[in-house]
Amino acid sequence: MTQKRLLGAYAHPDDEQGVSGLMHKYAREGAEVTLICATRGEAGQVAPGVSATSETLGQVREAELRCAAEKIGIRNVYFLDYRDSGMLGSPENNDPRALWQANVLEVAEKLTRLIRRHQPHVILTFDPQGGYGHPDHIKVHQAALIAYLVADDARVFPEHITREGLSPWAVSKLYWNAFPRRRIEQYVKLAQLAGLDLGVPLQEFLKRAVPDEAITTRIDVAEFVDVKLSALFCHASQMDPNSIWNKIPAEMRRVALSTETLIRAESRVVVADAIETDLFVGIE
């Protein structure tokens, strides 16, 4: 195989952190890593001590993502310019600019164009439940799955080919981020022992975490934990010191960050290994 090419399709700045270690690993090996971020996270809360308003938060979080991308080694960063939809059922869902309001085929067309432009061998995105049920995560999952399936068909979005000079491209593999149930249960137990409020995200993670046996792919990124943490700290506007994630013991957090887990959802190549340890295995 020539240069490896990897593309991540996510919804908000910091969503890339679940795969930042493997992105850095492959970037160090010379792979071209591309990140697509559908929104700028404008509907999120601002961590104490960060100078941002509701009007400037999108700009702040774009800069934070670019900081993280540089540390990880992501070569190409794209924003699709939708607005953050907020959590399911929130008023932000109804904003006409919100990703949740966008036609999924419109989002898929934008992803397909970038797939044809960068020709990745592997795509990473959310699972069907969007990790913890965030509507933007679900919409990106739907659009990425469509794009994976149609990017090699010249009949779909033909203007990419006839007007823009792009070519159809068959992506070899599609992966979903996977949150192992055992790990989330450990977090919940620690929180309960410490008398902490679980918070909505962790409760939703617990509901939707996948059984450990459903995981097909485990990437060892132990040597890159410090890089992962450095990239994570770029997202200062989301680093609430009172968050339950910051209450997890540091050593346990490092252990959890040392392996990134995924589900191989689609593949156009044969993979013999029961548990993959390399995203590019089987790709010639």
Stockholm file with secondary structure:
# STOCKHOLM 1.0

chainA/1-284         MTQKRLLGAYAHPDDEQGVSGLMHKYAREGAEVTLICATRGEAGQVAPGVSATSETLGQVREAELRCAAEKIGIRNVYFLDYRDSGMLGSPENNDPRALWQANVLEVAEKLTRLIRRHQPHVILTFDPQGGYGHPDHIKVHQAALIAYLVADDARVFPEHITREGLSPWAVSKLYWNAFPRRRIEQYVKLAQLAGLDLGVPLQEFLKRAVPDEAITTRIDVAEFVDVKLSALFCHASQMDPNSIWNKIPAEMRRVALSTETLIRAESRVVVADAIETDLFVGIE
#=GR chainA/1-284 SS CCSCEEEEEESSTTGGGGGHHHHHHHHHTTCEEEEEEEECCTTSCCCTTCCCCTTTHHHHHHHHHHHHHHHHTCCEEEEEEEBCCCSTTSGGGGCTTBGGGSCHHHHHHHHHHHHHHHCCSEEEECCTTHHHHCHHHHHHHHHHHHHHHHTTCTTSSTHHHHTTCCCCCCCSEEEEECCBHHHHHHHHHHHHHTTCCCHHHHHHHHHHCBCGGGCCEEEECGGGHHHHHHHHHTCGGGCCTTSGGGGSCHHHHHHHHTEEEEEEEEESSCCCCSSBSCTTTTCC
#=GC SS_cons         CCSCEEEEEESSTTGGGGGHHHHHHHHHTTCEEEEEEEECCTTSCCCTTCCCCTTTHHHHHHHHHHHHHHHHTCCEEEEEEEBCCCSTTSGGGGCTTBGGGSCHHHHHHHHHHHHHHHCCSEEEECCTTHHHHCHHHHHHHHHHHHHHHHTTCTTSSTHHHHTTCCCCCCCSEEEEECCBHHHHHHHHHHHHHTTCCCHHHHHHHHHHCBCGGGCCEEEECGGGHHHHHHHHHTCGGGCCTTSGGGGSCHHHHHHHHTEEEEEEEEESSCCCCSSBSCTTTTCC
//
